[in-house]
Amino acid sequence: MNLLSDIITYVRRIIKSPSNTQITDNLIIDYINRFWLMDVDARIQVFDLKTKYQFQTTPGISDYNMPLYDIQIQPGNQPIGSFPVYQGFMQSCYANGIQVPFYTQRDPFWNLWPNYLQSENPTVYGTGQNASIPYQIPLPFFPAIPGHIDITGIIATGSIQDPPLNDTLLVSGLSPYNGNSIVPVTSVYSAVYFTATGANGQNIVVADSGQFLGNNTDGDLYGLLMVPGSAPFGNAPLGGGYSTTLNTINYNTGIANVTFPEVIPAGNPIQAQSYFYQQGLPRAILFYNNCITLRPPPDIPYLIEMNAYLTPAAFLNTASAIPFGYMAEYLARGSARKILADTGDIEQFQFYEPLFKEQETLVWKRSQRQFTATRTGTIFSDLQGQSNYNSIGQGST
C-alpha cells in the first residue's frame, strides 16, 4: 500500500486538478512536505512523534547543538536542508542512567553553575617582537571549556559537522584560514581570551573560535584562535596559519600558541582568561538556543538521554510510505488547504476548512487518549523505594 500515492490522489480530488499538466506530482509532494514538516508540529503535538534522543558526550566538550538532518532531495531535484531532527526536548533526562535536572531558562541554571571567567594577569609579557612570531601562553586553569558555534553558525559552514573541523572546511572548498569569515559573529561564543595593550593604548584581543583542528593525531583537543570582529562576519583568522604549534589552544594542557594581530610592546602584560569546571559526570542539562549545555563538562564519554519530539523526515518520492496511515487524510486535507490558499480559491478553501478541522481533531484524539492515560503526579504517586525490588543504584551492604 503506497499511502503517499493515495494522498496525492486525494489532494487532486480536493483541488479539482486530476491532471499532472495542471499541477505536477512533484509540486504536490512539495506541499505535502511543507505541511508535514512545518505545520503539523506547530498545530498539534502527536504522541507518535514522541521519542528519545541520546548521544555520547565527547570528553571536555560541554555544548552540543540540536542535530540537523542531512540534505534531503525531493522529486524534481528540490533540496530540503538545514532542518532540525527534533522539535524540542523535555524531561526526563539522564546521564549514564542517572536522572539529572533539565532547564530551559538560563537564570536558574547559571545560578547553580555560574560561569566565572578565570583570569591570570600577567601570563607572559610582550617582547616587542615581530607580530608573526608566536607567544606560548598558559591558561590559569585547564582543561578549559572550549568555545562554541551555535546551530545557525553550523548551517553557515555548508556542513552539518558539529563542531566544525579545520579539514571539514577544506572539504567544502574553503581555505582553513578563512573559516572564521563564513560563520556569523553572533553565532560564535568564545570561552578563551588573550588580551594585551598595544603601542597606542588600544585593546588587542584574541579568542577561540569554536572551530577545531581536525588533522591532529595526538588525541588532544586543539581550538582555532581568531581576532573577534563586528557583526555580521567580522571575525578574522590569525596570520601564519593553524597547526598544533601555531594559533591554536590545547584545551587539555592549557597551552596556546598565539601570533597577535599587532606587535605587543616590550613589558606590556598579556592576560589569559578561560572558563573552568572540574570535569566529571554531568549533573544538570540546559537546553537553550537549540544548544544542550552540560555541567560539569564530561571527563569521559557518557550516554545522555532526553525525551524529545521528532521532526519526521520528508516524503521524498512516490515510492515512500507514510509511517502513520491514520494521518493520511489529515495530511491530504492540510496539503490541499495550502494549495487552495496559494491559488486564491477562497470558496473551496472555506468549504473544506471544517472537514480539515475535523480530521485534525480525529488525529489529535489518538494522542489525547495516550496523554490522558497517565495520572497526574502527587507526593503519593511515586513508589520509588517501595517497589524497587532490584535495589538499583542503592549499593550493597
C-alpha positions as CSV (number, residue, x, y, z in Angstrom):
1,M,0.0,0.0,0.0
2,N,1.5,3.3,-1.1
3,L,0.0,5.9,1.2
4,L,1.9,8.8,-0.4
5,S,0.4,8.0,-3.8
6,D,-3.1,7.8,-2.2
7,I,-2.6,11.2,-0.6
8,I,-1.6,12.7,-3.9
9,T,-4.7,11.3,-5.5
10,Y,-6.9,12.7,-2.6
11,V,-5.3,16.1,-2.9
12,R,-6.1,16.2,-6.6
13,R,-9.7,15.4,-5.8
14,I,-10.0,18.3,-3.3
15,I,-8.3,20.9,-5.5
16,K,-10.1,19.6,-8.6
17,S,-6.9,19.1,-10.6
18,P,-6.8,15.5,-11.8
19,S,-4.2,16.1,-14.5
20,N,-0.4,16.2,-14.0
21,T,-0.3,19.0,-16.5
22,Q,-2.3,21.3,-14.2
23,I,-0.2,20.6,-11.1
24,T,2.6,18.1,-11.1
25,D,3.0,15.3,-8.6
26,N,6.4,16.7,-7.6
27,L,4.7,20.1,-6.6
28,I,2.0,18.3,-4.6
29,I,4.7,16.3,-2.8
30,D,6.4,19.6,-2.0
31,Y,3.2,20.9,-0.5
32,I,2.8,17.7,1.5
33,N,6.3,18.1,2.9
34,R,5.7,21.7,3.8
35,F,2.6,20.8,5.7
36,W,4.2,17.7,7.3
37,L,7.5,19.4,8.3
38,M,6.4,22.9,9.1
39,D,2.8,22.9,10.1
40,V,1.9,19.7,11.9
41,D,4.2,20.1,14.8
42,A,3.1,23.7,15.3
43,R,-0.6,22.8,15.3
44,I,-0.6,19.6,17.3
45,Q,1.9,17.5,19.3
46,V,1.4,14.0,18.1
47,F,2.2,11.2,20.6
48,D,3.6,9.0,17.8
49,L,6.3,11.6,17.3
50,K,7.4,11.5,20.9
51,T,10.7,9.7,21.1
52,K,14.1,9.6,22.9
53,Y,17.2,11.5,21.8
54,Q,20.5,10.0,23.0
55,F,24.2,10.8,22.3
56,Q,27.6,10.0,23.7
57,T,29.5,13.0,25.1
58,T,33.0,14.0,24.0
59,P,35.5,14.4,26.8
60,G,35.9,18.2,27.5
61,I,33.0,19.3,25.3
62,S,30.1,20.8,27.2
63,D,28.0,22.3,24.4
64,Y,26.1,20.2,21.8
65,N,23.8,21.6,19.2
66,M,20.5,20.0,18.3
67,P,21.2,17.6,15.4
68,L,20.3,18.5,11.8
69,Y,19.1,16.2,9.1
70,D,21.3,15.6,6.1
71,I,20.3,17.5,3.0
72,Q,17.2,15.7,1.5
73,I,16.3,15.9,-2.2
74,Q,12.7,15.8,-3.2
75,P,11.5,14.7,-6.7
76,G,12.3,17.4,-9.2
77,N,15.8,17.9,-7.6
78,Q,14.4,20.2,-4.9
79,P,16.6,20.2,-1.8
80,I,15.3,20.2,1.8
81,G,18.2,21.3,4.1
82,S,19.1,22.7,7.4
83,F,16.1,21.1,9.2
84,P,16.4,20.0,12.9
85,V,15.9,16.3,13.6
86,Y,13.9,17.1,16.7
87,Q,11.2,19.7,17.5
88,G,12.5,20.1,21.1
89,F,13.5,18.3,24.3
90,M,11.9,17.9,27.7
91,Q,12.2,16.0,30.9
92,S,13.2,13.4,32.0
93,C,16.9,13.5,31.2
94,Y,19.6,11.0,32.2
95,A,23.4,10.8,32.2
96,N,24.6,7.2,32.2
97,G,21.2,6.3,33.5
98,I,21.2,8.8,36.4
99,Q,18.4,11.3,36.2
100,V,19.6,14.9,36.1
101,P,17.7,18.2,36.3
102,F,16.6,19.8,33.0
103,Y,16.5,23.5,32.4
104,T,15.1,25.7,29.6
105,Q,15.8,29.0,31.3
106,R,19.3,30.3,31.7
107,D,18.9,32.1,35.0
108,P,18.3,29.2,37.3
109,F,20.9,27.1,35.5
110,W,23.7,29.7,35.7
111,N,22.7,30.5,39.3
112,L,23.7,26.9,40.2
113,W,26.5,26.6,37.7
114,P,28.0,30.1,37.4
115,N,30.3,30.8,34.5
116,Y,33.2,32.5,36.3
117,L,35.8,33.8,33.9
118,Q,39.1,32.7,35.5
119,S,41.8,35.3,34.8
120,E,45.6,35.3,35.1
121,N,47.4,38.6,34.7
122,P,50.0,38.6,33.6
123,T,50.7,35.2,32.0
124,V,53.6,36.5,29.9
125,Y,54.9,39.9,28.9
126,G,55.2,41.5,25.5
127,T,58.6,41.4,23.9
128,G,58.1,43.9,21.1
129,Q,58.9,41.2,18.6
130,N,57.6,40.9,15.1
131,A,53.8,40.0,15.1
132,S,54.5,36.9,13.1
133,I,56.4,35.3,16.0
134,P,54.1,33.3,18.3
135,Y,53.8,33.6,22.1
136,Q,53.4,30.5,24.1
137,I,50.8,31.3,26.7
138,P,49.4,29.1,29.6
139,L,45.9,29.3,30.8
140,P,45.1,29.9,34.5
141,F,43.2,26.6,34.7
142,F,42.8,23.6,32.5
143,P,41.3,21.5,31.0
144,A,39.4,24.6,29.8
145,I,35.8,24.8,28.4
146,P,36.0,25.3,24.6
147,G,34.3,27.9,22.6
148,H,31.1,27.0,20.8
149,I,29.3,27.7,17.5
150,D,25.5,27.6,17.5
151,I,23.3,25.8,15.1
152,T,23.0,28.9,12.8
153,G,26.7,29.0,12.5
154,I,27.0,25.3,11.7
155,I,24.5,25.8,8.9
156,A,26.6,28.7,7.6
157,T,29.6,26.4,7.1
158,G,27.8,24.4,4.5
159,S,28.3,21.2,6.5
160,I,26.5,19.6,9.5
161,Q,29.8,18.7,11.1
162,D,29.5,19.8,14.7
163,P,31.8,21.2,15.9
164,P,33.4,22.5,12.6
165,L,36.8,21.0,11.9
166,N,39.7,22.5,10.1
167,D,39.7,19.8,7.5
168,T,35.9,19.9,7.1
169,L,36.3,23.5,5.9
170,L,38.8,22.3,3.3
171,V,36.3,19.7,2.1
172,S,33.8,22.5,1.5
173,G,36.3,24.3,-0.8
174,L,37.5,26.8,1.7
175,S,40.9,27.6,2.9
176,P,41.4,26.6,6.6
177,Y,42.4,30.2,7.3
178,N,39.1,31.6,6.0
179,G,36.8,29.5,8.2
180,N,36.1,32.4,10.7
181,S,34.8,34.7,8.0
182,I,31.9,32.4,6.9
183,V,30.4,31.9,10.4
184,P,28.3,34.9,11.7
185,V,29.8,36.8,14.6
186,T,26.5,36.3,16.5
187,S,26.8,32.5,16.3
188,V,30.3,32.3,18.0
189,Y,30.5,32.0,21.7
190,S,34.2,32.3,22.7
191,A,35.4,30.8,26.0
192,V,39.1,31.6,26.0
193,Y,40.6,35.1,25.6
194,F,44.1,36.5,25.4
195,T,44.3,40.3,25.8
196,A,47.0,42.9,25.8
197,T,47.5,46.6,25.3
198,G,49.1,47.9,22.1
199,A,51.5,50.7,21.5
200,N,48.8,53.3,21.1
201,G,46.8,52.1,24.0
202,Q,44.3,50.1,22.1
203,N,43.0,46.8,23.4
204,I,44.2,43.7,21.5
205,V,42.0,40.6,21.8
206,V,42.5,37.1,20.6
207,A,39.8,34.5,21.3
208,D,38.9,30.9,20.5
209,S,36.6,30.4,17.5
210,G,34.5,27.3,18.3
211,Q,36.3,25.6,15.4
212,F,38.8,22.8,16.0
213,L,41.9,21.4,14.3
214,G,40.8,18.2,12.6
215,N,44.1,16.8,11.4
216,N,46.0,16.4,14.7
217,T,46.7,12.8,15.7
218,D,47.9,13.0,19.3
219,G,44.4,12.8,20.9
220,D,44.4,16.4,22.3
221,L,41.7,19.0,21.7
222,Y,43.0,21.9,19.7
223,G,40.8,25.0,19.2
224,L,41.5,27.5,16.4
225,L,42.1,31.1,17.6
226,M,40.8,34.3,15.9
227,V,40.5,38.0,16.1
228,P,37.0,38.9,17.2
229,G,35.2,41.4,14.9
230,S,32.0,43.2,14.3
231,A,28.7,41.6,13.1
232,P,27.8,40.1,10.7
233,F,31.0,38.5,9.5
234,G,33.8,40.4,11.2
235,N,35.7,37.6,12.9
236,A,39.1,37.2,11.2
237,P,41.8,34.5,11.2
238,L,45.2,35.0,12.6
239,G,48.2,35.3,10.3
240,G,50.6,32.3,9.9
241,G,48.0,29.5,9.7
242,Y,46.9,26.8,12.1
243,S,48.7,23.8,13.4
244,T,49.4,22.1,16.7
245,T,52.2,24.7,17.2
246,L,50.6,27.9,15.8
247,N,47.4,29.8,16.5
248,T,45.7,27.0,18.4
249,I,45.0,26.3,22.0
250,N,45.3,22.8,23.5
251,Y,42.3,22.8,25.9
252,N,43.6,19.7,27.7
253,T,47.0,21.1,28.6
254,G,46.0,24.7,28.7
255,I,48.9,25.8,26.4
256,A,48.2,28.2,23.5
257,N,50.5,29.4,20.7
258,V,49.4,32.8,19.6
259,T,50.5,35.3,16.9
260,F,48.8,38.5,17.9
261,P,47.5,40.8,15.0
262,E,49.8,43.6,16.3
263,V,53.1,44.0,18.0
264,I,52.9,43.8,21.8
265,P,55.3,46.4,23.2
266,A,58.0,45.0,25.4
267,G,57.0,44.7,29.0
268,N,53.2,45.0,28.4
269,P,51.4,42.3,30.3
270,I,49.4,39.6,28.3
271,Q,46.3,38.3,30.2
272,A,44.7,34.9,29.7
273,Q,41.0,34.2,30.6
274,S,39.1,31.0,30.5
275,Y,36.1,29.2,31.9
276,F,36.9,26.2,34.1
277,Y,35.0,23.5,35.8
278,Q,36.3,20.3,37.2
279,Q,35.2,17.7,34.7
280,G,33.1,14.7,35.7
281,L,29.6,13.1,35.3
282,P,27.2,15.7,34.1
283,R,24.7,16.7,36.8
284,A,22.5,19.2,35.0
285,I,21.3,20.0,31.4
286,L,20.4,23.3,29.9
287,F,18.5,23.5,26.6
288,Y,18.6,27.0,25.1
289,N,19.2,28.5,21.7
290,N,19.0,24.9,20.2
291,C,22.0,24.0,22.3
292,I,22.4,21.4,25.0
293,T,24.8,22.6,27.7
294,L,26.2,20.1,30.3
295,R,27.6,20.9,33.7
296,P,30.1,19.8,34.8
297,P,31.8,19.1,31.4
298,P,32.3,15.4,30.8
299,D,35.7,13.9,31.6
300,I,34.9,10.7,29.6
301,P,32.1,9.6,27.2
302,Y,28.7,9.5,29.0
303,L,25.4,8.5,27.5
304,I,22.9,11.4,27.6
305,E,19.2,10.5,27.1
306,M,16.4,13.1,26.8
307,N,12.7,12.9,25.9
308,A,12.1,14.6,22.6
309,Y,9.6,15.3,19.8
310,L,10.8,14.0,16.5
311,T,10.7,16.1,13.3
312,P,10.0,13.4,10.7
313,A,12.0,13.2,7.5
314,A,10.4,14.3,4.3
315,F,8.3,12.1,2.0
316,L,10.8,12.2,-0.9
317,N,9.2,10.2,-3.7
318,T,6.1,8.3,-4.6
319,A,7.8,5.0,-3.5
320,S,8.0,6.1,0.1
321,A,5.4,5.0,2.5
322,I,4.0,7.4,5.2
323,P,4.8,5.9,8.7
324,F,1.3,6.6,10.1
325,G,-1.6,5.5,7.9
326,Y,-4.2,7.1,10.2
327,M,-2.9,10.5,9.3
328,A,-3.2,10.1,5.6
329,E,-6.5,12.1,5.1
330,Y,-5.3,14.8,7.5
331,L,-2.1,15.3,5.5
332,A,-4.0,15.3,2.3
333,R,-6.5,17.9,3.5
334,G,-3.7,20.0,5.1
335,S,-1.7,20.0,1.9
336,A,-4.7,20.8,-0.3
337,R,-5.6,23.6,2.1
338,K,-2.2,25.2,1.5
339,I,-2.6,24.8,-2.3
340,L,-6.1,26.4,-2.2
341,A,-4.7,29.3,-0.1
342,D,-1.9,29.9,-2.6
343,T,-4.1,29.8,-5.7
344,G,-6.6,32.1,-4.1
345,D,-9.6,29.6,-4.3
346,I,-11.3,31.1,-1.3
347,E,-14.6,29.4,-1.9
348,Q,-13.1,25.9,-2.0
349,F,-10.9,26.8,1.0
350,Q,-13.8,27.8,3.1
351,F,-15.9,24.8,2.1
352,Y,-13.2,22.3,3.0
353,E,-12.0,24.1,6.2
354,P,-14.5,22.4,8.6
355,L,-13.5,19.0,7.1
356,F,-9.8,19.7,7.6
357,K,-10.5,20.7,11.3
358,E,-12.5,17.5,11.8
359,Q,-9.5,15.4,10.6
360,E,-7.2,17.4,12.8
361,T,-9.4,16.7,15.8
362,L,-9.5,13.0,15.0
363,V,-5.7,12.8,14.7
364,W,-5.3,14.6,18.0
365,K,-7.8,12.4,19.7
366,R,-5.5,9.4,19.3
367,S,-2.7,11.2,21.0
368,Q,-5.0,12.7,23.6
369,R,-6.1,9.2,24.7
370,Q,-2.5,8.3,25.3
371,F,-1.6,11.5,27.1
372,T,-4.6,11.2,29.5
373,A,-3.7,7.6,30.3
374,T,-1.1,8.9,32.8
375,R,-2.4,10.1,36.1
376,T,-1.4,13.5,37.5
377,G,1.6,13.1,39.8
378,T,1.3,13.6,43.5
379,I,3.5,13.1,46.5
380,F,1.9,9.7,47.0
381,S,2.1,8.5,43.3
382,D,5.8,7.9,43.2
383,L,6.5,4.5,44.5
384,Q,10.3,4.6,44.1
385,G,11.9,2.9,47.0
386,Q,8.8,0.9,47.8
387,S,8.7,-1.2,44.6
388,N,12.4,-1.0,43.6
389,Y,13.0,-4.7,44.4
390,N,16.2,-4.8,42.5
391,S,17.6,-2.0,44.7
392,I,19.2,-0.4,41.6
393,G,21.6,2.4,42.5
394,Q,21.3,1.7,46.2
395,G,24.6,-0.1,46.5
396,S,25.2,-3.1,48.7
397,T,25.9,-3.9,52.3
